[in-house]
């Protein structure tokens, strides 16, 4: 290396069952990383929650970089584990996260590195002069303590996530395209109430809510275009008019949905979602379906909880 290394020791955590399902990609990332890191350990995840366990176990080991190869689910687990490692060893610098996209949505990668090829992003992340440690906010579900990286959603967003989990026979973007089409055909509002920092934002029909986190969901939809991942604030977008739901989603690809009727947008530090018709509130977090039956969910924020390697300003 002619450029200065940012780190010497790293852990590469790879999900072999992510959307790309490419063992060749994992091997390529490992070879590329080894050009920068003197000590690199590679572990393939074997079950749900494994990436979180591996990341949490880096506490006090001297691991400087955690490279997560997978989709947004793998990233969420790695982020949760690193947050747990910081709690176990407060004051310790701990490992910083680098995400290499290998899933379906890859929204977190796009949030940090835009459309740069992963090879360029990895070179920049592991070079001291080309990257910085950016302390990204983590969301937290108050009722369960679960950390969230990209965002949480109810209504259509959650229905698509739950439906996608039932379509194991279809993989990649085709699964989300199919389930989105199905969900739009069946779309029905629920009666709900939303408060932001204690102030009522909306009460009535709700077709979609998204709280974040990051600007992007499913890799393409900029539902929260004003979101900044390290500003200490939660952003929320609410769609209350179902007559143009498909059009609003399409407009969100270019962040052109905010000035349309039936779209609400706000920022705060705590958001409470409630379903007031007696039915369970269908939710998702970082693209993972929530299986609880609660009618209320409180989302808070843990500012600067996740160290992430990002482009130098």
N, C-alpha and C positions, 0 to 999 in steps of 0.2 A: 504494500500500500504506500502510495506517495502522499496521500492525504492523511491527516491525523484521525485515528480511530476515536470514536466516542466511547466505546466500551471494549472490554476484552472477554467478558464471560456472558453467555447467553443461554436461554432455554427456548427451544422451538417446540411449540405445542401445535400439533396438526390434527385436524378432523378428517379422516379418510373418507367419511361419508357425507361431506359437504356437497353443495349443489354441483360443483364441477366434477366431483368423484375422480380426481386425477392424482394417482400416486406419482406420476411423472412430475407434476407441479411441485409436490412436496419435496421430492428429491432435488429438483432444480433450486428451490428456495434454500434448502439446506446447503447445497454447494455454493450458492451465491453468498449466503450469510457467513460461511466458513472463510471466505476471502477477507472478511473484516474481523471476525471473532476468533481469538486463539483457543478458547474453550467453549464449545457448543455442544449441548446435549439435545437430542431429538427424541420426542415422545409422541406416539400416536394415541389419541384418545380412544378409550375402549367402551365408554358408556356415558350417558348423560350426567353432567356434573363433574366429569373427570378433569376438564380443563380448569375448572374452579379449584379443585383440590390441588392440582399441580401448581397453579399460580400462588395459592395461599402458602404452599410449602416452600416458596422461595424466601420467606421471611428469615433474615439472619444468615442466609447462605452466601451472600456476596454476589448473587446473580444481578447483573446490571440491566439486561435487556430481556424482555419476554416477547418472542415473535409468535403471533397467533395466526396460523394458516387455516382459514375456514370462512364461514359466513358470519352474519351478525349474531347468530346464536353462540358460536364459538367465542366471538369477541365479548359478548355479554358475560359468559362464564369466566373468561380470563380477567376481565375488568373486576368482576365481583371478587375473584380470588386475590387480586392485587390489593383491593381495598381492605380485605380481611387481613392480608399480610401487614399492611400499614398499621392496622389496629393492634396486631400482635406485637409489633416492634415499633412503637411510636418514636419518632425522631430519626429512625433509620432511613437512609435514602431510598432503599428498595429498588425494585426493577421498574423500568419504564416500558410501556406497551408499544409494539409496532404490529399493525394488522396487515396481512397479505390476503387479498380477496380471493376466495375459492368457493363462495356460496352463491345463492340466488340473488339476493338483494345487494349485499355489500355496501350498505348505506353508510356505515361508519368509515370505511376506507374512503369513500367519495367525500365525506365530510372533511376529512383531514388532508387528503392528497389529491382531491379533484379527480381528473381523468388521467393522471400520470401513470405510465406503465409501472407495474410493481417493482421491476428491476431498478428503475430510476428512483422510485420512492425508497426502496430499501437501501440503496447506495447513499441517498441523502440522509436518511435516518441514522445510519451507522457512521456517518462522517461528522466529526465534531464541528466543523465549520459550516456545514449545510443544514443543521437541524438544531432544534431547541427542545427542551422539556416543557410541554404545555400541560398545565394542570386543569383537566377537563372536569366539569361538574358531573356528578352522578345523581340521578333521581332516586327516590326511595318510596316504596309503598309502605305507608305508615302502619297499616294493619298487619302486615306480615314481615316488615323489615327487609323485603327483597330489593336489591339494587337494580336500577334500570339505566342503560346507557343511552339508547336512541330515543325511546319514548314509549308511551302507553296509549292505548286507544280503546274506544267503545263504539258501539254501533257498527257501521259497515266495515271499518278497519278490523274490528275484533271478529266479526262474522266471517270475513275472508280467511283470517288466521285459523279459526276453528275448522272451517271447511277444508282448508289446505291440509290440515293434519289428518283428515279422513281420506285424502286422495293419495295414498302411498304408492299407487300404481303409476303415478305421473310425477316426473321430477323436474327440477329447474324452473325456469320462468313460465313454462307451459302450465305448470300446476297452478301458479298464481293467476295467470291469465284466465284459465278455465274457471277457477273458483270466484274470481272477481266478476266475471260475466254472470255466473249463477247468482251471486249475492246481489248484484244490481237488479236482476229480474225479480228477486224475492224481497227486495228492500222494503222494510217497514220501520217507521219511527218508534222510539220508545219515549215514554213520558219521564222527563228527568229534570234535575235541578243542578246547576253548576255555580259554585262560589269560588272566587279568586281572592285570596287574602281576606276572606270574610265578607266580601262584597258580592252580591248576587249578579252574575253575568247573564244567566238565562234560566228560565223555567218554562217548560212546555215540550213540544216535540223536538226530538234529537235524532238525526240520521247518522251523524258521525262526530266523534271527538278525537282529536289527536293532541297529546301533551308531550313536550320534549324540552330538552334533548337536542337532537340534530334537526337540520332543515329537511332532510330526505327521509322518506319511508319507501320500502320496496325498491330502493335504488334510483327511482325516477321521479317520485311525487314530492314536490317541494311544498308540503302542507304547512310548514312553519318557516317561511323564507326569512323572517326577521330573527330567527334563533341564532344565538352565538354560544358555542359549547362551553365557554368559560366566563360567562358574564354573571353567574350566580342567580340567574332568573329562569323560571319556567315559562314556556310559551304554550298557548293553547289555541287551537282552531276548532270551531264548532260549525257544523252545517245543519241548518234547521229546515231547509226546504228540499224535499225529496223529488220535486218535479224536474229538476235539472241536475241531479246528482252525478250522472255520468259526464255531463258537460263540465261541471265544476272540477271533477277529478282530472279531466283532460287539461283544463286550464291550469291546474296546480303544477303541471309539469314545467311550466314557465313562470310560476308564481303569479299568474294573472287572475287568480280566483278571489283575492282579498276584497276587491271593491264590488263584488257581486252581491245582490240581495240574498239574504239567507245565510250569509257567512259572517261569523263573529270571530274576533281575534283579540287576545289579551295577553298580558305578562304579569307574573307575580312570583311569590316564593312558596305558596301553598295553594293547591287546587283540590277542591272536594267535588267529586262526582256522586250523584245520588239518582237512583231510579225510584220513582214515586208511585208506580202502579202495582207494587207488590211482587213483581217478577225479579229474578236475579239479574244483576248487572253483568252483561257479557263483556269480558275484558281481554286484552292481550298486552304483553310487555315484551318489547324487543322482538316482535314476531313470534312469540311463544304464547299459546293459548293459556289463559288462567282458568283453572277448573273449579274455582270456589263458587259459592252460592250467595255471596254477600250482595247487599243492595246498595252499598256505599263504599267508596274508595277515596282515600286521601293520599295525594302525591305531594311529597316535599322534595327538598333539594339539599344535597351535600356538596357545597361549593369546593371546587378544586381537589376533589377526592381521588382523581385518577391521573397519574403521570403518564403522558403520552408523548412519544417522539413525533414531532411535527416539523414542517419546513421552517427554516429560519426566517424571521420577518424581513 
